[in-house]
Amino acid sequence: MSVYRRPLLQAWEAAYTAELTLDQLRRRAATVGAALADQRARCLIAFDTRFLANLLAQTLALDLAAQGVSVMLASAPAPLPALHHALDRKQADCALYVSARNRPYYMGGLILIADDKSGLSIDPSPDPLPSLVFPPSSPPQETVDVRAPYLDALRNVVDLDAIRRLPMTFFIDAMAGTTAGMATALLGEGGQTRAIEINRDPDPLFARGAPQPFEASLNRLRKLVRESDSHLGLALSGDGTALAVVDPTGEVLDPFEVSLLLAGHLAAHHRQRGLVMAPPPAPNGPLRAYPKHLTAWQEATGMKLELVSDGLHLERQPIVAMTATGEVALSRWSGCPDGLLAGLFLCEAVSRSNGGLRALCAALRAQFSG
């Protein structure tokens, strides 16, 4: 997987029927299309699982094709990391993503993913738009699968055999988002491990909530993990960038603790050394960041820890960067936040620990006790 950093990610979001209209989306895509036609560049158009997102993406694909742009339309809802991976593989020069990421169900939007030197913008075009029929009567015939290459890349990064050879149980909450079916496809390919996915069926309204793991209650996931004595629970955001971790007691771990668990595993088993940027620990959490404790942890792992509210959009590329809302980036493997990748690494860490996640948390918390 690529470590190339793609810093330009322009986003426009609005509430349905208020500011988000088909006309607005088309005008913003038309601005991109005009520039791409001049550059003779290729555009990947993708969508998430929100209301009408697939039909809106088809419409934008037809519009850009009419402008003379070489267009590829994703064949299924795709997580944001999969789009970055497709661009890293040079499948396209940029991407338009019909998505409001992890915002509430009544929001929609359009995201432009491109290099910062492309000069592209999603400002609305003032030019007249051609008439159309919505929904499209004849959607574009050429589509591209961006999910399968992304899954192949994850297979090459994570030691899935080490996970599957042990009799473990993981619960994954897909939150009706774009990662549905991915974790079970990776972990359920033979072996003794059971990967059980919940909330995988499409729900364009996300149960009248937001597909953001730290804004949802996760009550069902917590109950299933606790009552089945499972090894780990993962909740993945709608766009696949954020992660929440549930331990065997049903407790949702503080992102600060998840950051340190990930960094410790990458140091011990993947020989990674460098910077870790984590949100400050919860005031009443099991890990309270006293300077002497942080120093001891850094010496033990060979990592340097910085407490920042958002380390994802800085020029530096830390080994682990996580936000308080669960977005997590592992710059050694991806320039985009990737909750599924981080979750798989945690499954790998659990498989390599004799005591599972309980033992890993206990060992980490012991360093910060007293």
VEXTI-852921 format. One record per atom (N, C-alpha, C): residue in one letter; z, x, y. Coordinates in steps of 0.1 Angstrom, whole numbers, plus 5000, padded with zeros to 4 digits. Example, Ala and Ser with C-alpha at 12.3 -4.5 7.8 and 13.67 -1.06 7.14 Angstrom:
// VEXTI-852921
A507851324943/A507851234955/A507851324967/S507151284978/S507151374989/S507951295000/
***
This chain:
// VEXTI-852921
M500050094988/M500050005000/M500050095012/S499450045023/S499250125035/S500450135043/V500550245050/V501650265060/V501150255074/Y499850215076/Y499250205089/Y499950095097/R500250135110/R500950035118/R499949965127/R499949835126/R499049745134/R499849675144/P500049725156/P501049675165/P500649545172/L499249515173/L498849395181/L498949275172/L499749185176/L499849055168/L500148945179/Q499048895185/Q499148795195/Q499348655188/A500248585194/A500548455188/A500548345199/W500048225196/W500248115204/W500747995196/E501847935200/E502447835193/E502747715202/A502647595196/A502947475204/A503247355195/A503747255200/A504147135192/A502847055190/Y502746995178/Y501646905175/Y501646785185/T500346755188/T500046645197/T500446665212/A501346755214/A501746785228/A500746885234/E500847005230/E499947115235/E499047155224/L499447145211/L498647195200/L497647085197/T496447105201/T495347015198/T494147095191/L493247025185/L492147085179/L491247155190/D491147095201/D490447155212/D490947285216/Q492347295218/Q492947415221/Q492747525211/L492947495199/L492647595188/L491247645188/R490347555190/R488847595190/R488547685202/R489147655213/R488847735225/R489447875224/R490547885218/R491148015216/R490448095206/A489948035195/A489148105185/A487848145191/A487248055200/A485948085206/A485948215214/T487148245220/T487248365228/T487148485219/V487748475207/V487648585197/V486248595192/G485648475189/G484348475183/G483348545192/A483448515205/A482448575215/A482548725215/A483748775214/A483948925214/A483448985201/L483748915190/L483348965177/L481848965175/A481148865181/A479748855179/A479048975186/D479649015198/D479049135205/D479349265197/Q480549265190/Q480849385183/Q480249395169/R479749275165/R479249265151/R480349295141/A481449235144/A482649265136/A482949145126/R483749165116/R484049065106/R485449005109/C485548885106/C486848815109/C487348745096/L488548765092/L489248695082/L489948575088/I489748455083/I490448345088/I491348285076/A492648275079/A493648235069/A494548135074/F495348075066/F496247965070/F497447965062/D498547895067/D499747885059/D499747745053/T500947695049/T501047565043/T501447445052/R501247465065/R501647365074/R500647245074/F501047145081/F500247025082/F498847055088/L497847025081/L496447035085/L495947185086/A496747275083/A496447415085/A495147455078/N494947405066/N493747445059/N492447385065/L492547265070/L491447195076/L491147265090/L492147295097/L491947365110/L491247505108/A491647575097/A491047705094/A489647685091/Q489247585083/Q487847555080/Q487047535092/T487647455101/T486947425114/T486647555122/L487647645123/L487547765130/L486447855124/A486447855110/A485447935103/A484047895106/L483847755107/L482547705110/L482147735124/D483147725133/D482847765147/D482447905149/L483147995143/L482848135145/L481548175138/A481248115127/A480048135120/A478848095129/A479047985136/A477947935145/A477748025157/Q478848105160/Q478748205171/Q478048335166/G477748345153/G477148455148/G478048565142/V479348525140/V480348615135/V480348605119/S480448725113/S480648735099/S482048685095/V482248575088/V483548515086/V483848505071/M485048535068/M485648515055/M486848425056/L486848315048/L487848225048/L488748235036/A490048245038/A490948265027/A490848135018/S490948155005/S490748044995/S492047964993/A493248024998/A494547954995/A495448005006/P496547925008/P497547975018/P498048115015/A498148195026/A498348335024/A499548385032/P500448465027/P501548525035/P500948625045/L501648645055/L501248745065/L501048885060/P501948935051/P501749075045/P500449085038/A499948975031/A498748985024/A497548995034/L497648935045/L496548955055/L496449095060/H497649155063/H497649295067/H497149385056/H497449355044/H496849435033/H495349425032/A494849305034/A493349285034/A492749365045/L493349375057/L492849445068/L492949595065/D494049635059/D494149775055/D493049825046/R492649735037/R491549765028/R490149745034/K490149715047/K488849705054/K488049585050/Q488649485044/Q487949365041/Q487349295054/A488049315065/A487649255078/A488149345089/D487649315101/D488049395112/D489249335120/C489449205118/C490549135124/C490849005116/A491948935119/A492248815112/A492748715122/L492348585120/L492948475127/L493748395117/Y494948365120/Y495948305111/Y496348175117/V496048065111/V496447935115/V497847915110/S498847935119/S500247935115/S501147945127/A502347885125/A503447905135/A504547985128/R504148065118/R505048145110/R506248065105/N507448095110/N508648035104/N509247935114/R508447885123/R508947785133/R509147655126/P509847555133/P510047425127/P508747355123/Y508847245115/Y507647185109/Y506747115120/Y507247085132/Y506447015142/Y505647115150/M505747235147/M505047345154/M503747385147/G502747425154/G501647485148/G501147605157/G500147675153/G499747785162/G498547865156/L498247965164/L497148055160/L497648195163/I497448285153/I497848425154/I496648515153/L496548615161/L495448715161/L496048845156/I495448895145/I495949025140/I494749125142/A494949225150/A493849325152/A494449455157/D493649555157/D494049685163/D494249675178/D495049755184/D495349745198/D494149785206/K493249855201/K492049905208/K490849805207/S491049695200/S489949605198/S489549525211/G490549505220/G490249435232/G490149285230/L490649235218/L490549095215/L491649015222/S491448885224/S492448805230/S492248655225/I493348585224/I493248445221/I493548355233/D493148405245/D493248315256/D492148205255/P492348085259/P491347975257/P490048005265/S488947975258/S487647995265/S487347875274/P486847895286/P486447775295/P485147715291/D484347775283/D483047725280/D483047595272/P482047515273/P481947395265/P481847425250/L482447335243/L482447355228/L481447255222/P480747305211/P479847215204/P480647105197/S480046985196/S480646875189/S480746905174/L481746835168/L481946855154/L482546735148/V482546735135/V483246625127/V484446685121/F485646625123/F486846665117/F487546555109/P487946585097/P487846715090/P486446755087/P486146885085/P484746925082/P484246855069/S482946805071/S482346735060/S481846835049/S481546955054/S481047055045/S481747195048/P482847215042/P483647335045/P482847465041/P483147575047/P482447705043/P482547725028/Q481347765023/Q481347785008/Q481847925004/E481748025013/E482248155009/E483748175013/T484548195003/T485948215005/T486348344998/V487548395002/V488048524997/V489448504992/D489748564981/D491148564976/D491948684982/V492848654991/V493648764996/V494948784989/R495348684981/R496648694974/R496548794962/A495448794954/A495448874942/A495449024945/P494749074955/P494849214958/P496249254963/Y496849164971/Y498249194976/Y499149204964/L499049114954/L499949124942/L499649244934/D498449294933/D498149414927/D498749534934/A498749534947/A499449634954/A500949644952/L501549524951/L502949514948/L503249574934/R502349544924/R502549594911/R502549744910/N501749804919/N501649954920/N502850014927/V503649944934/V504749994942/V506049984934/V506349864929/V507649834923/V507549854908/D508649904903/D508749924888/D509049794881/L508049704880/L508249574874/L508749584859/D508249684852/D508649704838/D510149724837/A510749804846/A512149824846/A512949694848/I512349604855/I512949474858/I512849384845/R511649374840/R511349284829/R511949314816/R512349444814/R512849474801/R514249434798/L514949384809/L516349344807/L516549194808/P517449144800/P517748994801/P518448954813/M517648934824/M518248894837/M517648764842/T518348704851/T517848574856/T517848584872/F516648554878/F516548554892/F516048414896/F516648364907/F516148244913/F515448274926/I514248214929/I513548244941/I513248114948/D513648104960/D513347984968/D512148014977/A510947954974/A509747974981/A509647904994/M510647804997/M510747735009/M509447665012/A508647625002/A507347545004/A506447635012/G506547765011/G505747845020/G504647915012/T504048025018/T502848085013/T503148185002/T504348214999/T504648304987/T504848224974/A504648094974/A504848014962/A504048064951/G504748084939/G504048134927/G503948284926/M504148354937/M503948504936/M505048574929/A506248554932/A507348624925/A507348594910/T507148474906/T507148434892/T505948494885/A504848514892/A503648574886/A503948724884/L504648784892/L504948924891/L506048954880/L507148874881/L508348894872/L508148824859/G507348734858/G507248654846/G506148694836/E505648814838/E504548864830/E505048934818/G505648854808/G506248914797/G507648974800/G508249024789/G509549084791/G510648974790/Q511949024792/Q513048934790/Q513648874802/T513148914814/T513648854826/T513048714829/R513948634833/R513648494837/R513548484853/A512448454858/A512248434872/A511948284874/I512948214881/I512848064882/I512648034897/E511547974900/E511147944914/E511447794917/I512047774929/I512347644934/I511647624947/N511447494951/N510747464964/N509347534965/R508647524954/R507347594953/R506247494956/D506447364955/D505447264957/D505147254972/P503847234975/P503547214990/P504247104997/D504747135008/D505447035017/D505047075031/P504047015037/P503647055050/P504647035061/L505746955058/L506746935068/L508047015065/F508047095055/F509147175051/F510547095051/A510446975045/A511646895044/A512246875058/R511346855068/R511746825082/R512646945088/G512347065084/G513147175089/G512247295092/A512747415091/A511947535094/A512047625082/P510847685078/P510847765066/P511447905069/Q512647905074/Q513348035078/Q514648035071/P514848135062/P515948135053/P517348135060/F517448195072/F518748195079/F518848075088/E517947985088/E518147865096/E518347745086/A518047765073/A518247665063/A519647685056/S520047575050/S521347585043/S521347665030/L520147655024/L520047725011/L521047675000/N521547545002/N522547494994/N522147494979/R520847444977/R520447434963/R520347574957/L519747664963/L519647804958/L521047864955/R521947844964/R523247904962/R523947834950/K523847704949/K524447634938/K523847674924/L522547694924/L521947734911/L522347874907/V522347964917/V522748104914/V524148104909/R525048034916/R526448044913/R526747974899/E526247864897/E526647784885/E525947834872/S524847914874/S524147964862/S524548114860/D525348164868/D525748304867/D524548394867/S523648364876/S522348444877/S522648584884/H521748674883/H521948804888/H521648814903/L520748724908/L520348734922/L519548614926/G519648574938/G518848474944/G518148524956/L516848484958/L516048524969/L515448404976/A515548404989/A514848304997/A513848365006/L512548325005/L511448385012/L510948295023/S510748345035/S510348255046/S508948205044/G508548115052/G507248045050/G506048145051/D506148245060/D505048335061/D505248465053/G506348475045/G506548585036/G507148715042/T507548705055/T508048825062/T509548835061/A510348725059/A511748735060/A512348705046/L513648745045/L514248745032/L515748715034/A516248625025/A517748605024/A518148635010/V519248695008/V519748734994/V521048664991/V521048604980/V522248534975/V522848604963/D524148634964/D524748714953/D525248614942/P525748664931/P526148574920/P527248474923/T527948504933/T529048404937/T528448294946/G527148304950/G526548204958/G526648234973/E527148354976/E527248404990/E525948454995/V525548415007/V524348475014/V524848605020/L524148715016/L524548845022/L524148855036/D524948925044/D524648965057/D523449055057/P522449035067/P521249125067/P521649275068/F522749305075/F523249445076/F523549495062/E524149415054/E524449465040/E523149485032/V522249385034/V520949395026/V520249525030/S520249555043/S519549675048/S520149795041/L521449805040/L522149925034/L521849925019/L521849815012/L521549804998/L520149854995/L519149815003/L517749855002/L517650005004/A518250055015/A518150195019/A518850285008/G519950235002/G520650314992/G519750324979/H519050214976/H518250214964/H516950304966/L516350294978/L515250374981/L515550524981/A516750554986/A517250694986/A517450744972/A518150664963/A518450704950/A517350714940/H516450614941/H515350604931/H513950624936/H513750634949/H512450654954/H512350774964/R513450854964/R513550984971/R513150964986/Q513550854992/Q513250835006/Q514450885015/R514150945026/R515050985035/R514550955049/G515350915058/G514850885072/G515750785079/L515150705088/L515850615097/L515950475091/V517150415092/V517350275089/V517850205101/M517150095105/M517450015117/M517849885112/A519149855114/A519749725109/A520449655120/P520549525119/P521249445129/P522749475128/P523549455138/P524949485137/P525549395126/P526549445119/P527249355109/P527949245115/A528049135107/A528849015111/A530249055114/P530849005125/P532249045129/P533249025118/N533148925110/N534048895100/N533548925086/G532448995085/G531849035072/G532549145065/P532149165052/P532849265044/P532549405049/L531449425057/L531149555062/L531249555077/R532249615082/R532449625096/R532249775100/A531249795109/A530749925111/A531650015120/Y532650075114/Y533450175120/Y532650305120/P532750385130/P531950515130/P532150605118/K533350615113/K533650705102/K532950655089/H532950515088/H532250465076/H530750485076/L530150465088/L528750485089/L528450635087/T529250725091/T528950865089/T529050895074/A530050845067/A530150865053/A528950815045/W528550695049/W527350635042/W526150715045/Q525950765057/Q524750845060/Q524750975052/E525951035051/E525951165044/E525751135029/A526151025024/A525950995009/A524550965006/T523750905015/T522350865012/T521350955018/G521651035028/G520651115035/G519851035045/M520350915048/M519750825058/M520450835072/K519750805082/K520350785095/K520250645099/L521450585103/L521550445106/L521650415121/E520850325126/E520950275139/E521150125139/L522050075147/L522349935148/L521549875160/V520549795157/V519749735168/V519449595164/S519249505174/S519049365171/S517649345165/D516649425169/D515249415164/D514649555164/G514449605152/G513849735151/G512449735146/L511849615146/L510449595141/L509349635150/H509649625163/H508549635173/H508649765181/L509349865176/L509449985183/L508350085178/E508150195185/E507150295181/E507550365168/R508850385166/R509250455154/R509050375142/Q508950445130/Q508650375118/Q509850415108/P510950335108/P512050365099/P511750325085/I512450385076/I512350355062/I512650215059/V513650165065/V514050015065/V514349975079/A513749855082/A514049795095/A514249645092/M515349585097/M515649445094/M516249375106/T515949255108/T516449175119/T517549085114/A518249015123/A519248925120/A518748795113/T517448775115/T516848655109/T516148685095/G516348815091/G515848845077/G514548915076/E513748925087/E512548995087/E512849145083/V512049195073/V512349325068/V511149405066/A511049525072/A509849615070/A510249745063/L509449785054/L509649915047/L508349995050/S508450075061/S507250135066/S506650245057/R507350285047/R506750375037/R505550305030/W505650175028/W504650105020/W503850005029/S504449955040/S503749855047/S504049855062/G503049835070/G503349825084/G503749685089/C503749595080/C504149455083/C505449415076/P506249345083/P507449295076/P507049225063/D507849245052/D507449195039/D508649155031/G509049035031/G510248985024/G510048995009/L508848965004/L508648974989/L508749114984/L508249214991/L508349354987/L509749394987/A510549364997/A511949394998/A512749324987/G512449204984/G513149124974/G512849184960/L511649234958/L511349294945/L512149434943/F512249504954/F512949634954/F514449604951/L514949494956/L516349454952/L516449414938/C515549344932/C515549314918/C515449444910/E514649544915/E514649674908/E515949744909/A516649734920/A517949794922/A518949734912/V518949594911/V519849524902/V519549574887/S518249584884/S517949624870/S518449764867/R518549854877/R518949984874/R520450004875/S521149894879/S522649904880/S523249834868/N524149904861/N524849844849/N525549714853/G526149704865/G526949594869/G526149494877/G524849514879/G524149414887/G524449424902/L524149314909/L524349304923/L525849304927/R526649254918/R528049254920/R528549404922/A528149484913/A528549624913/A528049694925/L526749664928/L526149734940/L526949694953/C527249564954/C527949524966/C529349574967/A529949584955/A531349634954/A531449774958/A530449854953/A530449994956/A530150024971/L529249944977/L528949954991/L530149915000/R530749804996/R531949755004/R533149845003/A533249914991/A534350014990/A534250125000/Q533050165003/Q532850275013/Q533250225027/F533250095029/F533650045043/F535049985043/S535749995032/S537149935032/S538150035038/G539249975041/G540350065047/G540050105061/
***
